[in-house]
Amino acid sequence: MKVEQSKLNEYLKKIHGSVCPLCGNNHWNISDQVFQAVEFDYKGILIGGASFPMVPLTCDNCGNTYFINALKSGLIDPPDPENPSVTKSENEK
Ligand SMILES: [Zn+2]
């Protein structure tokens, strides 16, 4: 899944001036792709387990990477409660 460029730009403005705790640089790159962390299980990947949508934010200088919660940050829309496999805006198209 991709994030709209306008939402990425808005987010980067919000964190403007934040310095990397590892190297002191303040130039960040944010991915336009959403990744997900899935719930760990000793037996392997859990189908239908909990997951967490995230967008990597990487320091331009040293590569230090944060994983930003794509829902909490507003980078992606929340799912439509009546049809959780799509967002509300996708459902209205
Ligand atoms: Zn850094």
PDB file of the backbone (N, CA, C, O) and the ligand in Angstrom, with CONECT records:
HET     ZN  A 101       1
ATOM      1  N   MET A   1       0.847  -1.187   0.000  1.00  0.00           N
ATOM      2  CA  MET A   1       0.000   0.000   0.000  1.00  0.00           C
ATOM      3  C   MET A   1       0.890   1.247   0.000  1.00  0.00           C
ATOM      4  O   MET A   1       1.924   1.295   0.666  1.00  0.00           O
ATOM      5  N   LYS A   2       0.452   2.262  -0.775  1.00  0.00           N
ATOM      6  CA  LYS A   2       1.214   3.512  -0.859  1.00  0.00           C
ATOM      7  C   LYS A   2       0.519   4.626  -0.083  1.00  0.00           C
ATOM      8  O   LYS A   2      -0.698   4.620   0.100  1.00  0.00           O
ATOM      9  N   VAL A   3       1.331   5.583   0.367  1.00  0.00           N
ATOM     10  CA  VAL A   3       0.820   6.756   1.074  1.00  0.00           C
ATOM     11  C   VAL A   3       0.805   7.920   0.093  1.00  0.00           C
ATOM     12  O   VAL A   3       1.727   8.064  -0.710  1.00  0.00           O
ATOM     13  N   GLU A   4      -0.237   8.757   0.148  1.00  0.00           N
ATOM     14  CA  GLU A   4      -0.298   9.946  -0.715  1.00  0.00           C
ATOM     15  C   GLU A   4       0.854  10.891  -0.374  1.00  0.00           C
ATOM     16  O   GLU A   4       1.163  11.110   0.797  1.00  0.00           O
ATOM     17  N   GLN A   5       1.489  11.450  -1.418  1.00  0.00           N
ATOM     18  CA  GLN A   5       2.636  12.342  -1.231  1.00  0.00           C
ATOM     19  C   GLN A   5       2.270  13.544  -0.349  1.00  0.00           C
ATOM     20  O   GLN A   5       3.086  13.987   0.460  1.00  0.00           O
ATOM     21  N   SER A   6       1.045  14.076  -0.500  1.00  0.00           N
ATOM     22  CA  SER A   6       0.651  15.254   0.286  1.00  0.00           C
ATOM     23  C   SER A   6       0.651  14.936   1.786  1.00  0.00           C
ATOM     24  O   SER A   6       1.008  15.781   2.606  1.00  0.00           O
ATOM     25  N   LYS A   7       0.248  13.712   2.132  1.00  0.00           N
ATOM     26  CA  LYS A   7       0.232  13.321   3.551  1.00  0.00           C
ATOM     27  C   LYS A   7       1.657  13.148   4.084  1.00  0.00           C
ATOM     28  O   LYS A   7       1.937  13.458   5.243  1.00  0.00           O
ATOM     29  N   LEU A   8       2.564  12.645   3.217  1.00  0.00           N
ATOM     30  CA  LEU A   8       3.964  12.499   3.639  1.00  0.00           C
ATOM     31  C   LEU A   8       4.588  13.875   3.878  1.00  0.00           C
ATOM     32  O   LEU A   8       5.298  14.083   4.861  1.00  0.00           O
ATOM     33  N   ASN A   9       4.312  14.812   2.963  1.00  0.00           N
ATOM     34  CA  ASN A   9       4.865  16.167   3.114  1.00  0.00           C
ATOM     35  C   ASN A   9       4.363  16.827   4.394  1.00  0.00           C
ATOM     36  O   ASN A   9       5.123  17.481   5.109  1.00  0.00           O
ATOM     37  N   GLU A  10       3.069  16.645   4.674  1.00  0.00           N
ATOM     38  CA  GLU A  10       2.468  17.195   5.891  1.00  0.00           C
ATOM     39  C   GLU A  10       3.159  16.621   7.133  1.00  0.00           C
ATOM     40  O   GLU A  10       3.471  17.345   8.078  1.00  0.00           O
ATOM     41  N   TYR A  11       3.389  15.305   7.108  1.00  0.00           N
ATOM     42  CA  TYR A  11       4.025  14.652   8.255  1.00  0.00           C
ATOM     43  C   TYR A  11       5.456  15.155   8.452  1.00  0.00           C
ATOM     44  O   TYR A  11       5.882  15.413   9.578  1.00  0.00           O
ATOM     45  N   LEU A  12       6.201  15.292   7.335  1.00  0.00           N
ATOM     46  CA  LEU A  12       7.585  15.766   7.436  1.00  0.00           C
ATOM     47  C   LEU A  12       7.642  17.185   8.012  1.00  0.00           C
ATOM     48  O   LEU A  12       8.574  17.523   8.742  1.00  0.00           O
ATOM     49  N   LYS A  13       6.640  18.016   7.682  1.00  0.00           N
ATOM     50  CA  LYS A  13       6.576  19.376   8.253  1.00  0.00           C
ATOM     51  C   LYS A  13       6.372  19.300   9.761  1.00  0.00           C
ATOM     52  O   LYS A  13       6.938  20.089  10.517  1.00  0.00           O
ATOM     53  N   LYS A  14       5.543  18.325  10.192  1.00  0.00           N
ATOM     54  CA  LYS A  14       5.237  18.157  11.604  1.00  0.00           C
ATOM     55  C   LYS A  14       6.485  17.819  12.428  1.00  0.00           C
ATOM     56  O   LYS A  14       6.620  18.258  13.570  1.00  0.00           O
ATOM     57  N   ILE A  15       7.392  17.035  11.840  1.00  0.00           N
ATOM     58  CA  ILE A  15       8.590  16.621  12.596  1.00  0.00           C
ATOM     59  C   ILE A  15       9.800  17.487  12.256  1.00  0.00           C
ATOM     60  O   ILE A  15      10.915  17.188  12.684  1.00  0.00           O
ATOM     61  N   HIS A  16       9.589  18.553  11.493  1.00  0.00           N
ATOM     62  CA  HIS A  16      10.678  19.420  11.052  1.00  0.00           C
ATOM     63  C   HIS A  16      11.559  19.848  12.230  1.00  0.00           C
ATOM     64  O   HIS A  16      11.055  20.280  13.267  1.00  0.00           O
ATOM     65  N   GLY A  17      12.858  19.726  12.062  1.00  0.00           N
ATOM     66  CA  GLY A  17      13.780  20.171  13.097  1.00  0.00           C
ATOM     67  C   GLY A  17      14.177  19.084  14.073  1.00  0.00           C
ATOM     68  O   GLY A  17      15.091  19.284  14.873  1.00  0.00           O
ATOM     69  N   SER A  18      13.511  17.930  14.028  1.00  0.00           N
ATOM     70  CA  SER A  18      13.890  16.850  14.940  1.00  0.00           C
ATOM     71  C   SER A  18      15.248  16.285  14.506  1.00  0.00           C
ATOM     72  O   SER A  18      15.466  15.994  13.330  1.00  0.00           O
ATOM     73  N   VAL A  19      16.142  16.138  15.467  1.00  0.00           N
ATOM     74  CA  VAL A  19      17.461  15.616  15.119  1.00  0.00           C
ATOM     75  C   VAL A  19      17.575  14.132  15.450  1.00  0.00           C
ATOM     76  O   VAL A  19      16.961  13.647  16.401  1.00  0.00           O
ATOM     77  N   CYS A  20      18.355  13.431  14.665  1.00  0.00           N
ATOM     78  CA  CYS A  20      18.599  12.009  14.876  1.00  0.00           C
ATOM     79  C   CYS A  20      19.396  11.835  16.168  1.00  0.00           C
ATOM     80  O   CYS A  20      20.438  12.471  16.330  1.00  0.00           O
ATOM     81  N   PRO A  21      18.933  10.992  17.088  1.00  0.00           N
ATOM     82  CA  PRO A  21      19.645  10.814  18.353  1.00  0.00           C
ATOM     83  C   PRO A  21      20.993  10.104  18.187  1.00  0.00           C
ATOM     84  O   PRO A  21      21.825  10.151  19.093  1.00  0.00           O
ATOM     85  N   LEU A  22      21.220   9.452  17.051  1.00  0.00           N
ATOM     86  CA  LEU A  22      22.483   8.742  16.858  1.00  0.00           C
ATOM     87  C   LEU A  22      23.574   9.626  16.255  1.00  0.00           C
ATOM     88  O   LEU A  22      24.745   9.484  16.608  1.00  0.00           O
ATOM     89  N   CYS A  23      23.203  10.544  15.344  1.00  0.00           N
ATOM     90  CA  CYS A  23      24.246  11.312  14.652  1.00  0.00           C
ATOM     91  C   CYS A  23      24.020  12.818  14.640  1.00  0.00           C
ATOM     92  O   CYS A  23      24.911  13.555  14.220  1.00  0.00           O
ATOM     93  N   GLY A  24      22.860  13.304  15.086  1.00  0.00           N
ATOM     94  CA  GLY A  24      22.614  14.744  15.151  1.00  0.00           C
ATOM     95  C   GLY A  24      22.130  15.365  13.845  1.00  0.00           C
ATOM     96  O   GLY A  24      21.863  16.566  13.799  1.00  0.00           O
ATOM     97  N   ASN A  25      22.014  14.569  12.785  1.00  0.00           N
ATOM     98  CA  ASN A  25      21.522  15.052  11.495  1.00  0.00           C
ATOM     99  C   ASN A  25      20.022  15.366  11.627  1.00  0.00           C
ATOM    100  O   ASN A  25      19.335  14.769  12.456  1.00  0.00           O
ATOM    101  N   ASN A  26      19.515  16.305  10.807  1.00  0.00           N
ATOM    102  CA  ASN A  26      18.062  16.525  10.839  1.00  0.00           C
ATOM    103  C   ASN A  26      17.415  16.413   9.460  1.00  0.00           C
ATOM    104  O   ASN A  26      16.413  17.073   9.185  1.00  0.00           O
ATOM    105  N   HIS A  27      17.980  15.593   8.613  1.00  0.00           N
ATOM    106  CA  HIS A  27      17.366  15.318   7.313  1.00  0.00           C
ATOM    107  C   HIS A  27      16.873  13.880   7.312  1.00  0.00           C
ATOM    108  O   HIS A  27      17.635  12.938   7.529  1.00  0.00           O
ATOM    109  N   TRP A  28      15.575  13.737   7.062  1.00  0.00           N
ATOM    110  CA  TRP A  28      14.926  12.433   7.129  1.00  0.00           C
ATOM    111  C   TRP A  28      14.301  12.066   5.793  1.00  0.00           C
ATOM    112  O   TRP A  28      13.841  12.937   5.055  1.00  0.00           O
ATOM    113  N   ASN A  29      14.285  10.797   5.489  1.00  0.00           N
ATOM    114  CA  ASN A  29      13.550  10.280   4.339  1.00  0.00           C
ATOM    115  C   ASN A  29      12.418   9.417   4.849  1.00  0.00           C
ATOM    116  O   ASN A  29      12.595   8.596   5.748  1.00  0.00           O
ATOM    117  N   ILE A  30      11.240   9.619   4.255  1.00  0.00           N
ATOM    118  CA  ILE A  30      10.106   8.795   4.669  1.00  0.00           C
ATOM    119  C   ILE A  30       9.659   7.967   3.471  1.00  0.00           C
ATOM    120  O   ILE A  30       9.579   8.473   2.352  1.00  0.00           O
ATOM    121  N   SER A  31       9.371   6.703   3.712  1.00  0.00           N
ATOM    122  CA  SER A  31       8.935   5.797   2.649  1.00  0.00           C
ATOM    123  C   SER A  31       7.493   6.103   2.266  1.00  0.00           C
ATOM    124  O   SER A  31       6.689   6.490   3.115  1.00  0.00           O
ATOM    125  N   ASP A  32       7.164   5.929   0.982  1.00  0.00           N
ATOM    126  CA  ASP A  32       5.758   6.093   0.597  1.00  0.00           C
ATOM    127  C   ASP A  32       5.042   4.741   0.603  1.00  0.00           C
ATOM    128  O   ASP A  32       3.891   4.638   0.180  1.00  0.00           O
ATOM    129  N   GLN A  33       5.732   3.712   1.084  1.00  0.00           N
ATOM    130  CA  GLN A  33       5.098   2.397   1.164  1.00  0.00           C
ATOM    131  C   GLN A  33       4.816   2.039   2.618  1.00  0.00           C
ATOM    132  O   GLN A  33       5.607   2.333   3.514  1.00  0.00           O
ATOM    133  N   VAL A  34       3.683   1.407   2.827  1.00  0.00           N
ATOM    134  CA  VAL A  34       3.301   0.984   4.173  1.00  0.00           C
ATOM    135  C   VAL A  34       3.698  -0.480   4.344  1.00  0.00           C
ATOM    136  O   VAL A  34       3.381  -1.321   3.504  1.00  0.00           O
ATOM    137  N   PHE A  35       4.383  -0.768   5.423  1.00  0.00           N
ATOM    138  CA  PHE A  35       4.772  -2.145   5.747  1.00  0.00           C
ATOM    139  C   PHE A  35       3.960  -2.578   6.952  1.00  0.00           C
ATOM    140  O   PHE A  35       3.312  -1.753   7.596  1.00  0.00           O
ATOM    141  N   GLN A  36       3.988  -3.864   7.263  1.00  0.00           N
ATOM    142  CA  GLN A  36       3.309  -4.246   8.493  1.00  0.00           C
ATOM    143  C   GLN A  36       4.121  -5.241   9.293  1.00  0.00           C
ATOM    144  O   GLN A  36       4.735  -6.166   8.763  1.00  0.00           O
ATOM    145  N   ALA A  37       4.096  -5.006  10.602  1.00  0.00           N
ATOM    146  CA  ALA A  37       4.683  -5.957  11.528  1.00  0.00           C
ATOM    147  C   ALA A  37       3.556  -6.879  11.949  1.00  0.00           C
ATOM    148  O   ALA A  37       2.471  -6.415  12.302  1.00  0.00           O
ATOM    149  N   VAL A  38       3.800  -8.166  11.916  1.00  0.00           N
ATOM    150  CA  VAL A  38       2.755  -9.112  12.302  1.00  0.00           C
ATOM    151  C   VAL A  38       3.100  -9.738  13.646  1.00  0.00           C
ATOM    152  O   VAL A  38       4.263  -9.810  14.041  1.00  0.00           O
ATOM    153  N   GLU A  39       2.076 -10.179  14.324  1.00  0.00           N
ATOM    154  CA  GLU A  39       2.228 -10.781  15.639  1.00  0.00           C
ATOM    155  C   GLU A  39       3.182 -11.976  15.564  1.00  0.00           C
ATOM    156  O   GLU A  39       3.085 -12.812  14.667  1.00  0.00           O
ATOM    157  N   PHE A  40       4.101 -12.034  16.523  1.00  0.00           N
ATOM    158  CA  PHE A  40       5.057 -13.140  16.578  1.00  0.00           C
ATOM    159  C   PHE A  40       4.413 -14.370  17.197  1.00  0.00           C
ATOM    160  O   PHE A  40       3.605 -14.277  18.121  1.00  0.00           O
ATOM    161  N   ASP A  41       4.795 -15.537  16.657  1.00  0.00           N
ATOM    162  CA  ASP A  41       4.390 -16.794  17.261  1.00  0.00           C
ATOM    163  C   ASP A  41       5.529 -17.789  17.036  1.00  0.00           C
ATOM    164  O   ASP A  41       6.113 -17.811  15.953  1.00  0.00           O
ATOM    165  N   TYR A  42       5.849 -18.594  18.012  1.00  0.00           N
ATOM    166  CA  TYR A  42       6.940 -19.569  17.878  1.00  0.00           C
ATOM    167  C   TYR A  42       6.702 -20.547  16.741  1.00  0.00           C
ATOM    168  O   TYR A  42       7.657 -21.080  16.176  1.00  0.00           O
ATOM    169  N   LYS A  43       5.425 -20.795  16.393  1.00  0.00           N
ATOM    170  CA  LYS A  43       5.108 -21.777  15.354  1.00  0.00           C
ATOM    171  C   LYS A  43       5.243 -21.214  13.939  1.00  0.00           C
ATOM    172  O   LYS A  43       5.240 -21.983  12.978  1.00  0.00           O
ATOM    173  N   GLY A  44       5.361 -19.895  13.787  1.00  0.00           N
ATOM    174  CA  GLY A  44       5.477 -19.287  12.455  1.00  0.00           C
ATOM    175  C   GLY A  44       4.526 -18.122  12.325  1.00  0.00           C
ATOM    176  O   GLY A  44       4.007 -17.617  13.320  1.00  0.00           O
ATOM    177  N   ILE A  45       4.295 -17.694  11.088  1.00  0.00           N
ATOM    178  CA  ILE A  45       3.431 -16.538  10.848  1.00  0.00           C
ATOM    179  C   ILE A  45       1.986 -16.899  11.161  1.00  0.00           C
ATOM    180  O   ILE A  45       1.462 -17.918  10.711  1.00  0.00           O
ATOM    181  N   LEU A  46       1.360 -16.029  11.949  1.00  0.00           N
ATOM    182  CA  LEU A  46      -0.038 -16.234  12.325  1.00  0.00           C
ATOM    183  C   LEU A  46      -0.933 -15.610  11.268  1.00  0.00           C
ATOM    184  O   LEU A  46      -0.881 -14.400  11.051  1.00  0.00           O
ATOM    185  N   ILE A  47      -1.747 -16.411  10.614  1.00  0.00           N
ATOM    186  CA  ILE A  47      -2.710 -15.872   9.657  1.00  0.00           C
ATOM    187  C   ILE A  47      -3.882 -15.308  10.456  1.00  0.00           C
ATOM    188  O   ILE A  47      -4.470 -16.001  11.286  1.00  0.00           O
ATOM    189  N   GLY A  48      -4.209 -14.063  10.201  1.00  0.00           N
ATOM    190  CA  GLY A  48      -5.316 -13.429  10.926  1.00  0.00           C
ATOM    191  C   GLY A  48      -4.929 -12.912  12.303  1.00  0.00           C
ATOM    192  O   GLY A  48      -5.799 -12.500  13.071  1.00  0.00           O
ATOM    193  N   GLY A  49      -3.624 -12.926  12.634  1.00  0.00           N
ATOM    194  CA  GLY A  49      -3.177 -12.406  13.915  1.00  0.00           C
ATOM    195  C   GLY A  49      -3.116 -10.882  13.879  1.00  0.00           C
ATOM    196  O   GLY A  49      -3.409 -10.262  12.857  1.00  0.00           O
ATOM    197  N   ALA A  50      -2.736 -10.294  14.998  1.00  0.00           N
ATOM    198  CA  ALA A  50      -2.657  -8.840  15.076  1.00  0.00           C
ATOM    199  C   ALA A  50      -1.556  -8.334  14.154  1.00  0.00           C
ATOM    200  O   ALA A  50      -0.539  -9.004  13.973  1.00  0.00           O
ATOM    201  N   SER A  51      -1.751  -7.163  13.575  1.00  0.00           N
ATOM    202  CA  SER A  51      -0.696  -6.554  12.771  1.00  0.00           C
ATOM    203  C   SER A  51      -0.689  -5.052  13.003  1.00  0.00           C
ATOM    204  O   SER A  51      -1.615  -4.493  13.590  1.00  0.00           O
ATOM    205  N   PHE A  52       0.356  -4.422  12.539  1.00  0.00           N
ATOM    206  CA  PHE A  52       0.634  -3.037  12.855  1.00  0.00           C
ATOM    207  C   PHE A  52       1.139  -2.364  11.582  1.00  0.00           C
ATOM    208  O   PHE A  52       2.228  -2.701  11.116  1.00  0.00           O
ATOM    209  N   PRO A  53       0.378  -1.410  10.992  1.00  0.00           N
ATOM    210  CA  PRO A  53       0.841  -0.768   9.762  1.00  0.00           C
ATOM    211  C   PRO A  53       1.877   0.313  10.063  1.00  0.00           C
ATOM    212  O   PRO A  53       1.659   1.152  10.937  1.00  0.00           O
ATOM    213  N   MET A  54       2.986   0.298   9.357  1.00  0.00           N
ATOM    214  CA  MET A  54       4.028   1.270   9.681  1.00  0.00           C
ATOM    215  C   MET A  54       4.763   1.765   8.449  1.00  0.00           C
ATOM    216  O   MET A  54       4.859   1.079   7.432  1.00  0.00           O
ATOM    217  N   VAL A  55       5.280   2.984   8.578  1.00  0.00           N
ATOM    218  CA  VAL A  55       6.018   3.631   7.500  1.00  0.00           C
ATOM    219  C   VAL A  55       7.428   3.921   8.034  1.00  0.00           C
ATOM    220  O   VAL A  55       7.571   4.586   9.059  1.00  0.00           O
ATOM    221  N   PRO A  56       8.474   3.426   7.346  1.00  0.00           N
ATOM    222  CA  PRO A  56       9.831   3.692   7.817  1.00  0.00           C
ATOM    223  C   PRO A  56      10.250   5.149   7.602  1.00  0.00           C
ATOM    224  O   PRO A  56      10.048   5.712   6.526  1.00  0.00           O
ATOM    225  N   LEU A  57      10.828   5.740   8.630  1.00  0.00           N
ATOM    226  CA  LEU A  57      11.390   7.092   8.588  1.00  0.00           C
ATOM    227  C   LEU A  57      12.878   6.924   8.866  1.00  0.00           C
ATOM    228  O   LEU A  57      13.266   6.492   9.952  1.00  0.00           O
ATOM    229  N   THR A  58      13.713   7.266   7.885  1.00  0.00           N
ATOM    230  CA  THR A  58      15.135   6.935   7.964  1.00  0.00           C
ATOM    231  C   THR A  58      16.005   8.189   7.951  1.00  0.00           C
ATOM    232  O   THR A  58      15.794   9.091   7.140  1.00  0.00           O
ATOM    233  N   CYS A  59      16.979   8.239   8.849  1.00  0.00           N
ATOM    234  CA  CYS A  59      17.957   9.324   8.874  1.00  0.00           C
ATOM    235  C   CYS A  59      18.791   9.246   7.597  1.00  0.00           C
ATOM    236  O   CYS A  59      19.336   8.196   7.255  1.00  0.00           O
ATOM    237  N   ASP A  60      18.878  10.387   6.897  1.00  0.00           N
ATOM    238  CA  ASP A  60      19.617  10.492   5.639  1.00  0.00           C
ATOM    239  C   ASP A  60      21.108  10.220   5.810  1.00  0.00           C
ATOM    240  O   ASP A  60      21.776   9.796   4.868  1.00  0.00           O
ATOM    241  N   ASN A  61      21.622  10.459   6.996  1.00  0.00           N
ATOM    242  CA  ASN A  61      23.061  10.351   7.215  1.00  0.00           C
ATOM    243  C   ASN A  61      23.503   8.983   7.718  1.00  0.00           C
ATOM    244  O   ASN A  61      24.418   8.387   7.149  1.00  0.00           O
ATOM    245  N   CYS A  62      22.867   8.472   8.783  1.00  0.00           N
ATOM    246  CA  CYS A  62      23.372   7.240   9.406  1.00  0.00           C
ATOM    247  C   CYS A  62      22.452   6.030   9.212  1.00  0.00           C
ATOM    248  O   CYS A  62      22.830   4.904   9.535  1.00  0.00           O
ATOM    249  N   GLY A  63      21.251   6.262   8.688  1.00  0.00           N
ATOM    250  CA  GLY A  63      20.352   5.135   8.436  1.00  0.00           C
ATOM    251  C   GLY A  63      19.499   4.722   9.622  1.00  0.00           C
ATOM    252  O   GLY A  63      18.705   3.787   9.520  1.00  0.00           O
ATOM    253  N   ASN A  64      19.655   5.407  10.743  1.00  0.00           N
ATOM    254  CA  ASN A  64      18.778   5.125  11.887  1.00  0.00           C
ATOM    255  C   ASN A  64      17.329   5.184  11.404  1.00  0.00           C
ATOM    256  O   ASN A  64      16.942   6.131  10.720  1.00  0.00           O
ATOM    257  N   THR A  65      16.531   4.182  11.753  1.00  0.00           N
ATOM    258  CA  THR A  65      15.173   4.099  11.211  1.00  0.00           C
ATOM    259  C   THR A  65      14.131   3.992  12.312  1.00  0.00           C
ATOM    260  O   THR A  65      14.251   3.196  13.242  1.00  0.00           O
ATOM    261  N   TYR A  66      13.103   4.824  12.172  1.00  0.00           N
ATOM    262  CA  TYR A  66      11.937   4.737  13.039  1.00  0.00           C
ATOM    263  C   TYR A  66      10.806   4.108  12.247  1.00  0.00           C
ATOM    264  O   TYR A  66      10.726   4.274  11.029  1.00  0.00           O
ATOM    265  N   PHE A  67       9.942   3.395  12.924  1.00  0.00           N
ATOM    266  CA  PHE A  67       8.737   2.903  12.280  1.00  0.00           C
ATOM    267  C   PHE A  67       7.560   3.704  12.816  1.00  0.00           C
ATOM    268  O   PHE A  67       7.209   3.613  13.992  1.00  0.00           O
ATOM    269  N   ILE A  68       6.951   4.499  11.921  1.00  0.00           N
ATOM    270  CA  ILE A  68       5.848   5.375  12.295  1.00  0.00           C
ATOM    271  C   ILE A  68       4.533   4.618  12.096  1.00  0.00           C
ATOM    272  O   ILE A  68       4.306   4.030  11.038  1.00  0.00           O
ATOM    273  N   ASN A  69       3.685   4.635  13.095  1.00  0.00           N
ATOM    274  CA  ASN A  69       2.375   3.989  12.972  1.00  0.00           C
ATOM    275  C   ASN A  69       1.559   4.759  11.934  1.00  0.00           C
ATOM    276  O   ASN A  69       1.216   5.922  12.145  1.00  0.00           O
ATOM    277  N   ALA A  70       1.247   4.098  10.803  1.00  0.00           N
ATOM    278  CA  ALA A  70       0.599   4.768   9.672  1.00  0.00           C
ATOM    279  C   ALA A  70      -0.812   5.238   9.994  1.00  0.00           C
ATOM    280  O   ALA A  70      -1.278   6.213   9.405  1.00  0.00           O
ATOM    281  N   LEU A  71      -1.497   4.576  10.904  1.00  0.00           N
ATOM    282  CA  LEU A  71      -2.853   4.988  11.277  1.00  0.00           C
ATOM    283  C   LEU A  71      -2.819   6.148  12.266  1.00  0.00           C
ATOM    284  O   LEU A  71      -3.501   7.153  12.071  1.00  0.00           O
ATOM    285  N   LYS A  72      -2.027   6.011  13.323  1.00  0.00           N
ATOM    286  CA  LYS A  72      -1.943   7.060  14.355  1.00  0.00           C
ATOM    287  C   LYS A  72      -1.455   8.373  13.777  1.00  0.00           C
ATOM    288  O   LYS A  72      -1.906   9.442  14.189  1.00  0.00           O
ATOM    289  N   SER A  73      -0.529   8.300  12.818  1.00  0.00           N
ATOM    290  CA  SER A  73       0.044   9.512  12.228  1.00  0.00           C
ATOM    291  C   SER A  73      -0.881  10.129  11.190  1.00  0.00           C
ATOM    292  O   SER A  73      -0.643  11.248  10.736  1.00  0.00           O
ATOM    293  N   GLY A  74      -1.940   9.408  10.809  1.00  0.00           N
ATOM    294  CA  GLY A  74      -2.860   9.923   9.794  1.00  0.00           C
ATOM    295  C   GLY A  74      -2.347   9.736   8.373  1.00  0.00           C
ATOM    296  O   GLY A  74      -2.932  10.278   7.435  1.00  0.00           O
ATOM    297  N   LEU A  75      -1.265   8.978   8.192  1.00  0.00           N
ATOM    298  CA  LEU A  75      -0.715   8.778   6.845  1.00  0.00           C
ATOM    299  C   LEU A  75      -1.645   7.921   5.985  1.00  0.00           C
ATOM    300  O   LEU A  75      -1.694   8.088   4.767  1.00  0.00           O
ATOM    301  N   ILE A  76      -2.373   7.016   6.611  1.00  0.00           N
ATOM    302  CA  ILE A  76      -3.403   6.261   5.887  1.00  0.00           C
ATOM    303  C   ILE A  76      -4.725   6.422   6.634  1.00  0.00           C
ATOM    304  O   ILE A  76      -4.755   6.690   7.835  1.00  0.00           O
ATOM    305  N   ASP A  77      -5.817   6.251   5.888  1.00  0.00           N
ATOM    306  CA  ASP A  77      -7.143   6.385   6.483  1.00  0.00           C
ATOM    307  C   ASP A  77      -7.499   5.122   7.263  1.00  0.00           C
ATOM    308  O   ASP A  77      -7.060   4.025   6.916  1.00  0.00           O
ATOM    309  N   PRO A  78      -8.297   5.283   8.320  1.00  0.00           N
ATOM    310  CA  PRO A  78      -8.732   4.090   9.054  1.00  0.00           C
ATOM    311  C   PRO A  78      -9.659   3.240   8.183  1.00  0.00           C
ATOM    312  O   PRO A  78     -10.282   3.765   7.260  1.00  0.00           O
ATOM    313  N   PRO A  79      -9.761   1.941   8.461  1.00  0.00           N
ATOM    314  CA  PRO A  79     -10.641   1.094   7.662  1.00  0.00           C
ATOM    315  C   PRO A  79     -12.101   1.461   7.878  1.00  0.00           C
ATOM    316  O   PRO A  79     -12.487   1.981   8.925  1.00  0.00           O
ATOM    317  N   ASP A  80     -12.898   1.175   6.859  1.00  0.00           N
ATOM    318  CA  ASP A  80     -14.336   1.369   6.967  1.00  0.00           C
ATOM    319  C   ASP A  80     -14.873   0.320   7.941  1.00  0.00           C
ATOM    320  O   ASP A  80     -14.670  -0.874   7.716  1.00  0.00           O
ATOM    321  N   PRO A  81     -15.556   0.733   9.025  1.00  0.00           N
ATOM    322  CA  PRO A  81     -16.029  -0.252  10.011  1.00  0.00           C
ATOM    323  C   PRO A  81     -16.982  -1.299   9.424  1.00  0.00           C
ATOM    324  O   PRO A  81     -17.085  -2.412   9.939  1.00  0.00           O
ATOM    325  N   GLU A  82     -17.679  -0.927   8.336  1.00  0.00           N
ATOM    326  CA  GLU A  82     -18.608  -1.899   7.733  1.00  0.00           C
ATOM    327  C   GLU A  82     -17.933  -2.840   6.746  1.00  0.00           C
ATOM    328  O   GLU A  82     -18.484  -3.887   6.406  1.00  0.00           O
ATOM    329  N   ASN A  83     -16.747  -2.474   6.286  1.00  0.00           N
ATOM    330  CA  ASN A  83     -16.009  -3.316   5.342  1.00  0.00           C
ATOM    331  C   ASN A  83     -14.515  -3.113   5.607  1.00  0.00           C
ATOM    332  O   ASN A  83     -13.851  -2.373   4.881  1.00  0.00           O
ATOM    333  N   PRO A  84     -13.980  -3.780   6.660  1.00  0.00           N
ATOM    334  CA  PRO A  84     -12.630  -3.508   7.141  1.00  0.00           C
ATOM    335  C   PRO A  84     -11.501  -3.767   6.132  1.00  0.00           C
ATOM    336  O   PRO A  84     -10.357  -3.395   6.396  1.00  0.00           O
ATOM    337  N   SER A  85     -11.792  -4.395   4.985  1.00  0.00           N
ATOM    338  CA  SER A  85     -10.699  -4.641   4.033  1.00  0.00           C
ATOM    339  C   SER A  85     -10.416  -3.426   3.166  1.00  0.00           C
ATOM    340  O   SER A  85      -9.429  -3.426   2.429  1.00  0.00           O
ATOM    341  N   VAL A  86     -11.247  -2.387   3.228  1.00  0.00           N
ATOM    342  CA  VAL A  86     -10.985  -1.149   2.472  1.00  0.00           C
ATOM    343  C   VAL A  86     -11.144   0.049   3.394  1.00  0.00           C
ATOM    344  O   VAL A  86     -11.765  -0.047   4.453  1.00  0.00           O
ATOM    345  N   THR A  87     -10.571   1.193   2.977  1.00  0.00           N
ATOM    346  CA  THR A  87     -10.756   2.403   3.765  1.00  0.00           C
ATOM    347  C   THR A  87     -12.103   2.996   3.427  1.00  0.00           C
ATOM    348  O   THR A  87     -12.708   2.657   2.409  1.00  0.00           O
ATOM    349  N   LYS A  88     -12.571   3.885   4.288  1.00  0.00           N
ATOM    350  CA  LYS A  88     -13.861   4.528   4.082  1.00  0.00           C
ATOM    351  C   LYS A  88     -13.870   5.283   2.747  1.00  0.00           C
ATOM    352  O   LYS A  88     -14.853   5.224   2.008  1.00  0.00           O
ATOM    353  N   SER A  89     -12.765   5.999   2.435  1.00  0.00           N
ATOM    354  CA  SER A  89     -12.744   6.779   1.187  1.00  0.00           C
ATOM    355  C   SER A  89     -12.755   5.861  -0.040  1.00  0.00           C
ATOM    356  O   SER A  89     -13.352   6.208  -1.059  1.00  0.00           O
ATOM    357  N   GLU A  90     -12.100   4.691   0.043  1.00  0.00           N
ATOM    358  CA  GLU A  90     -12.123   3.748  -1.090  1.00  0.00           C
ATOM    359  C   GLU A  90     -13.536   3.215  -1.311  1.00  0.00           C
ATOM    360  O   GLU A  90     -13.951   3.006  -2.451  1.00  0.00           O
ATOM    361  N   ASN A  91     -14.267   2.998  -0.236  1.00  0.00           N
ATOM    362  CA  ASN A  91     -15.616   2.469  -0.311  1.00  0.00           C
ATOM    363  C   ASN A  91     -16.580   3.446  -0.974  1.00  0.00           C
ATOM    364  O   ASN A  91     -17.569   3.041  -1.584  1.00  0.00           O
ATOM    365  N   GLU A  92     -16.277   4.755  -0.846  1.00  0.00           N
ATOM    366  CA  GLU A  92     -17.166   5.767  -1.385  1.00  0.00           C
ATOM    367  C   GLU A  92     -16.934   6.027  -2.869  1.00  0.00           C
ATOM    368  O   GLU A  92     -17.699   6.761  -3.494  1.00  0.00           O
ATOM    369  N   LYS A  93     -15.867   5.424  -3.450  1.00  0.00           N
ATOM    370  CA  LYS A  93     -15.552   5.647  -4.870  1.00  0.00           C
ATOM    371  C   LYS A  93     -16.537   4.916  -5.764  1.00  0.00           C
ATOM    372  O   LYS A  93     -16.430   4.988  -6.989  1.00  0.00           O
TER     373      LYS A  93
HETATM  374 ZN    ZN A 101      21.410   9.666  11.986  1.00  0.00          ZN2+
END
